[in-house]
Amino acid sequence: MASDLPHQLAGTNRTLTAQCHCKSVHFTITVPTSSLPLPVHLCHCHICRQTHGTLASFHAPLPKDIGPDFIAPSSLSSSLTSYIHGPQAAGERFFCTTCGCHIGDRDVTPDPETGNREWRVASSIFAQHGEDLFQIRSHVFTSGHGTGEGMWDWLPKLGDRPLKIWNPEPGNKTFPIPPPDPPKQEFDAHTGKEVLRAECHCGGFSITFPRPNDVPGLAEDEWASTYVSKTDPNKWVAVPDACNDCRVMNGAHVIAWMFVPLTSISPPLPKDFKFGTLTPYVSSPGVRRAFCGVCGATVFYSSEHKARTAENDGRKIVDIAVGLLRAPEGILAEKWLTWRSSKVGFLDCGMEYDPLFAVSLDKGTQEWATKKFGQPVEFDIPGGPPGFEGLP
C-alpha cells in the first residue's frame, strides 16, 4: 500500500542513486519526500564553466544535514579528487579521479550550529530523474562572468515555465565570487595570426588554436574541412551535446563541443593526451577523452572515427569543450564558432533522461537562432558512431 501513497506524505523518505561513468563513484542521497522536487539551478559563473568544461553546472542544494552516502568501495577519500579554487572559495568541488565526473560541491566552512557542511549535488548523474524529483528552476551568475549571450538564452523556460535569472547584488558577502579578468585577443608569436585560447580553471591545461583560414592546406582537405563553418570559412563549427556518456563524465545535462585538427593546436599535443595536468580516460573502444586532474574540467574527446585513415592521422579531429574557451566576445565565442541550432546533438539520449529539458533546449536553440539569423543553422558533423547522424 505504501507505494500507492503520495510521495509528499509526511515522515517518508526517498533514496536516490548516483554514479559516474566509470562507476568508481557510487552514492545515494536520502531526502524527505516533503522536500521533493529538489530545486536545481544552472550556474554560469566562470568557475563552474572552467572546472566543468560545460556552459553551466547543474546543481541541486540538499536539505540541511543531508549529504551523499557512499557505497563501498566508493568513498569520498578514495574515489574523488577535491578542488578548492582559491582562498575566497565558499565551496569545495569533487570529481571522480578516474573519469572526471563532477558530483557536486560542499561548503568549505561548516555550519556554526550543526558543524556540518551543506552539499549541492550534480543532478545530472542520478539514475532517477524527473520533475517530481529534480526541478530546474533558475539560471544563476549570468552577468559579470562573461560577456555576450549564454545557455540561458537557449533555455529561457522549461516547457511553459519561465526560468528565473538570479545574480547577486554588488557587495554580496554570501557569494564572494569575483568576476574574471576579461579575456584578451591573442596572436601567435611566430605567425602573428589571431588565435583562441582554451584553458581550464587551474591553468594546468592551456592551448591555443588558429582560425580555419590560417590552417595550411585545410581548405583543400575534403575530410577535415567539413568541420569548418559553411556560412563563414573563418569559423569552426560547434554543437550542444546531450549524450549519456558525456552527461556522466562531466555531471551536466549537456556539454558543448567544437572541433579542430589535432595538428593545429599549440603547443603540440601527444595523441595519448598525456600533457600538463590532463588525465586521459578511455570511455569506450576507440574513444579517448581527457580531463584536468587538478580542477576536473572536461577538455577533450577523440575518436578513431575522426581520423579519415590511419595514414592521414595528421588531420585527426579532436573535440574541445567550449566551456574552456577564452573568447573576448563572450561565452559562446560567436566570432569563432558557428553553432548548429537545428537540433541538439544526441537529442534522443536527452529525451530518454530528461525529456522536458531536452525538448526545451532543442526548441530554445532553434528560436534563438531564428531571432538572430532568420532560421536555425543546420549541418552534419561527420565521423561519429553509426546511428547518431555523424554527431560527436
N, C-alpha and C positions, 0 to 999 in steps of 0.2 A: 504493500500500500504506500510505503514511503516514497517510492519512485514516482507516484502519481501526484504528489503534493507540489504546490508551487515552490520553486527554489528559494523564494524570498521568506519562507517560513522561519519565524524567529527561532534562534537556537540551533539551526542547522548549519553545516559547513559544506564546502565544495573543495575537492582536491583536484588541482590541475597539474599536468605533467609537461616538462620542457626538456628538450635535448638539442644538442648541436649536431652538425653534420656527421662528425666522426664518432659521436656518441661517448666521447670521453667525459663530457659534461652532461649529467642527468640529475634532475632535481624535480621536486614538487613544491607547490605552494598550497596551503590550506587556508581558505578565507571564508568568513561568514557569508552565507548566501545573501544576507541583507546588504552587503557591500557591493554586490554584483548589479550591473556590469562594472568592472573596474574601468575608470576613465583612462584614456590613452591620449597623450599629446605627442605631436610630431615636433621635435626640436631641431631648428635650423641654425643654431649657433655654430660658429666656425669650429669650435672644439669638437662638437658631435660630428660634423661633416668630415673633419680631418682625422678623427680617430676611428671612424667607421668606413670612410670612403664613399658613403652614400650621400644623397642630397638632404637627408634628415634621419634622425633616430626615432624609433617608435617605443616610447616608454610609458609604462603603467605604474604609477605610485601605489605601493602596497599599504594597507591599513597599518597603523602603528603596531609595533611589536611583532609583525609578521615578516618572515624572510624565507629564502629558499631552504628546503630540507634536502640535502644531497643524498643520493642513493649510491651506496658503495659499489665499486671502488671510487666513484667520483667524489671529489671533495673540493672545498674552496681553496685549500692549500696545495693539493696535488694536481688538480686538473686545470687551474686557471692562472692567468697572469694578471697582476694588478697594475694599474696605471693611474697616477695622480698627476694632473697636468701642470701643476705649479703650486707655489706657496699659498696662493689665494683660493685654491680649488675647494669647492664645497663638497664634491663627490669623488669617490674612489671607483674607477671603472674596472670591470672584469671581463676578460675574454678568454676563450679556450686556447690553451698553449699549443695545441696540435693543429686545429683548423682555423683558428682566428675568430670564431663566432663570439660576438658580444652578448653577454647575458643580462647586462644592466649595470647599475651603479648603486652605491650606498653612501650615506652621509659620512664625511670624514670625521665630524665632531659628534659624539654620542649625545642623545637627548639628556638634558640635565636631570630630568625626573626619573626616567626608566633606565638610563645607561645604555640603551640600545641605539643602533644606527638605522635610520629608515632606508628602505630599499625602493628603487624604481627598476622594474624588470623589463626586459625586451619582450614585448607581447608577441612578436613575430615567430618565436621559437616554440610556442606551446602547441601540443598536439590538438587540444580542444580550442576552437576559436570561433566566435560568433558574436553577434550583437548582444546576446544575453550574458556573455562572459567578459568581453573586452569591447569598449565602445570608443572609437576615435572621436574626440570632441574638439580639438583645438590645434592650431599651429602656434608655436612659441618661438621667440627670438627671430622674428622675420626682418627686423630692422637693426641697423648698426653692425651687422655681422657679415655683410656682403652687399654690394650694390646690385642694381638691376632686379630682375624677376627671379623667382624660385619655384620650388614644387608647390608652394601654397597657391600660386597662380594656376597650376594644373588641377588642383584639388580644392576648389572653394567650398565644396559641400560633399556630404556623403548621402547619396540618394537625394532626397528633398531637404535634408537637414543641413543648414549652413554650418561651417566650422568656424569657431571663434578664432580671432587673432589676438594674441597677448604678447606684450612687450613690457619689460619693467620700466618704471618711471626713472628718470635720471636720479642718481644718488641712492638707488635701492640697495640696501646693505644685505638683504637676504639673498640676492642673486648677483654677487660681485663678479660678473663675467665681463672683463673689459673688451671692447671691440678690437679687432685685429688691426695691425697696420695695413693700409690699403695696398694691394699688390701693385707692382710697378711693371711697366712694359720692359721686356728684356730682349737682348740681342746677343747672338752668338759671337764670341770673342774673335773667332777666326774668319767667319764669313760676313759678319755684320748684319746678317738676316735676322728678322724677328723670330723669337722662339717663345714657347709657352712652358711654364714650369708646372710639374706635378710633384707635390711634396706632402708627406704625412705630418701629423701634428708635432711629433717629437723631432722631426728633421732627420731621422736616421735613414730615410729613403727620400731622395730628391733627384729628379731628372728634368731635362728639357727636351723638346722636340720641335721641329720646324713646321711651317705650313706646307701643304701638299705641293704647291708650286715650287718650293725650294728643295724638294727631294729629287736628286738627279735620277732621270730615267723612269720616274713613277708614272708619268702620263702615258708612256709607251708600253707599260706593263699592264696587259689586259686584266690580269688577276688582281694585283694589288690596287689598281686604280678604281676598282669597284667600291673601295672604302673611302673614296673622295666624293664630296657632295656634287650631285649633278646640277644643282642650282647655282653653286658658287665653287669653282675649282680651287679656290683659295681656302676652303674649309674642309674639315674632316666630318664624317657622319657620327651621330650619336643616337642612342635609343634607351628608354627606360625598360627595365627587365624585371619581370615578376616571377622568375623561375624558382622552383622549390629548393634547388641546391644552393643558389645564391642567398636565399632567404635565411637558411640555417647555417650559413657561413659568414654572415655579417650582422644578423639579428634585426633585419629590417624587411618590411613587406616588399620593397622594391629598391633596386640599385640602378644606376645609370652607367652605361659603358660608352666609350669612344674607342676608335681603332686606328693604330698606326703600324707601319712596318717596324719590326724589331731593330733593324739596322739604322733607322733614322733617329734613334734615341741616344742622347748623350748624358753622361758618359756611357760607353758601350756596356751592354748587359750580357752576362753569360746566359745561355739557354736554360740552365737549371735555376735561374733567378737567385742564386746564392750571391747576394750583393748587399752591402750595407747591413741594415738591420732586418732585411727580408727573411721570412721563413717560408720556404716552398711547401706546398701541400698538393698531393696528387688526389684529386677528388673523385676521379673515375678513370677508366682506361683511356689513355691518350690525352687526358686533360690535366694540366698543371696550373695551379694557382699560386699566389704569393700574398702574404700579409706582413705588416710590420710586427716583429716580435716584441717591440717595446711598447707601442701605443695601440696596436691591434688593428690598424687601418687595413681594410681590403685594398689591394693595389692592382694585381694583375690576374687576368685569365688568359690561358694559352692552350690552344687545341691543335692536335695534329691535323685536323680538318682545315686549319687556316694556313697551312703551307701547301702550295699548289702541288709540288712534288718534292721528294727528298732532295733532288738535285737543285731545286730552286728555293732552298730554305732561307736564302738571304732575303727573300721578300716575305718571310713569315710575318703574319699579322698578330699583334697582341692587343688585348683589350685593357684599357686603363680606366680605373674608377674615376668618374667625373667629379666626385666629391673632393678629390685631391687637387683639382686644377686651381691655379692662382691667376685667373684671368682678370685684368684690371677692369673690364667692363661688367663683371658680375658673375654670380654663381653659375649660371647656365652657359657661360662662355660663348655667347652668341656671335661674337666676331670671329670665333674659331670653329664653331660647330653648327651643322645643320641637323636639327632634331627630327627624327621620324615621329610624326604625330598622328599618323593614320591608324596606328594600332600599337598598343603596349606589347613589348616583347614577352613571349611565353604567357600570353593572356590566359590560356587555358589553365595553367598552373595557378595563376592568381584567382581564377574563378573557382577552382577546387578548394582553395584555402580560405579566402575571404571574398566571396562574390560581390558584396556591396562595395568594398574598396576597389576591387579590380574594375568593375563596371564604371564606377565614379571617376577613377583615374583615366580610364580609356576615353570616356566622354569628355572629361575636363581638358585633356591634352588636345583633342580634336577642336573643341570650342576655343581654346587658347590660340591655336594655330589659325583657325578661321578668322578670328578677330584681327590677328597680326598680319596674315599673309593672304587672306581671302579664301583659303581652303587648307585642309591638313596636308602635310608633306608626306609623300609615300615613296618608299624604296625598299628593296630587299637587301639583306645583309648576307652574303654568301658564306659557305664554308662551315655551317653549323651542323648539328646532328640531324639525321634524316627525320622527317616528320615535323620539324619545327620551322619550316619556311625559311631556312637559312639564317635563323637568328643565332645570337652568340651562345 
